[in-house]
Amino acid sequence: MKAFVVYTLLRAVLFLAAWILILGVWKLVDGGAVTGAQLFFAAIGAFIVSGVASYFVLRTPREALAQRVEARAAKAVSKFDEMRSKED
């Protein structure tokens, strides 16, 4: 559970950082007030940027999460096989 929470929070922080960065650059270039359309397109850009960046930046937490999921799946399969053998 901890690995999932850590990875999810890091993804959210990375998304928010990318969103704020894109909005900041857009504001510097455009100079006007931020509109709803700009917020929407900045969110789409942040989704893409944070997705690509997370592949490189969040490798360690992602691997920890994958190991945790794999261990839980192996434990569940083992328990299922044990219950099946008791039925036979």
C-alpha positions as CSV (number, residue, x, y, z in Angstrom):
1,M,0.0,0.0,0.0
2,K,2.8,2.4,0.9
3,A,4.5,2.0,-2.5
4,F,1.2,2.7,-4.3
5,V,0.6,5.9,-2.3
6,V,4.2,7.2,-2.7
7,Y,4.1,6.5,-6.5
8,T,0.7,8.1,-6.9
9,L,1.6,11.2,-4.9
10,L,4.8,11.6,-6.9
11,R,2.9,11.4,-10.2
12,A,0.5,14.0,-8.9
13,V,3.3,16.3,-7.9
14,L,5.0,15.8,-11.2
15,F,1.8,16.6,-13.1
16,L,1.1,19.8,-11.0
17,A,4.7,21.0,-11.5
18,A,4.5,20.5,-15.3
19,W,1.1,22.2,-15.4
20,I,2.3,25.2,-13.4
21,L,5.5,25.4,-15.6
22,I,3.5,25.3,-18.8
23,L,1.0,27.9,-17.5
24,G,3.9,30.1,-16.4
25,V,5.6,29.9,-19.8
26,W,2.4,30.6,-21.5
27,K,1.7,33.6,-19.3
28,L,5.2,35.0,-20.1
29,V,4.8,34.5,-23.8
30,D,1.2,35.7,-24.1
31,G,1.1,38.3,-21.3
32,G,-2.7,38.3,-20.9
33,A,-5.0,36.8,-18.4
34,V,-5.2,33.0,-18.2
35,T,-8.4,31.7,-19.9
36,G,-10.2,28.5,-19.4
37,A,-9.0,27.2,-22.8
38,Q,-5.4,27.9,-21.7
39,L,-6.0,26.0,-18.5
40,F,-7.4,23.0,-20.4
41,F,-4.6,22.9,-23.0
42,A,-2.0,23.4,-20.3
43,A,-3.5,20.4,-18.5
44,I,-3.2,18.3,-21.7
45,G,0.4,19.4,-22.2
46,A,1.2,18.7,-18.5
47,F,-0.4,15.2,-18.8
48,I,1.9,14.4,-21.8
49,V,5.0,16.0,-20.3
50,S,4.6,14.4,-16.8
51,G,3.8,11.0,-18.4
52,V,7.1,11.1,-20.4
53,A,9.1,12.5,-17.5
54,S,7.7,10.0,-15.0
55,Y,9.1,7.2,-17.1
56,F,12.6,8.5,-16.4
57,V,12.2,10.3,-13.1
58,L,10.0,7.9,-11.2
59,R,11.7,4.6,-12.2
60,T,12.7,3.6,-8.7
61,P,9.2,4.1,-7.1
62,R,7.5,2.4,-10.0
63,E,9.8,-0.6,-9.7
64,A,9.1,-0.8,-6.0
65,L,5.4,-0.7,-6.7
66,A,5.8,-3.4,-9.3
67,Q,7.7,-5.7,-6.9
68,R,5.1,-5.2,-4.2
69,V,2.3,-6.0,-6.7
70,E,4.2,-9.1,-7.9
71,A,4.7,-10.3,-4.4
72,R,1.1,-9.9,-3.5
73,A,0.0,-11.7,-6.6
74,A,2.4,-14.6,-5.9
75,K,1.0,-14.8,-2.4
76,A,-2.6,-14.9,-3.7
77,V,-1.8,-17.6,-6.2
78,S,-0.1,-19.6,-3.5
79,K,-3.1,-19.3,-1.2
80,F,-5.5,-20.2,-4.1
81,D,-3.5,-23.3,-4.9
82,E,-3.4,-24.3,-1.3
83,M,-7.2,-24.0,-1.0
84,R,-7.6,-25.9,-4.3
85,S,-5.4,-28.8,-3.0
86,K,-7.4,-29.0,0.2
87,E,-10.6,-29.4,-1.8
88,D,-9.2,-32.3,-3.9
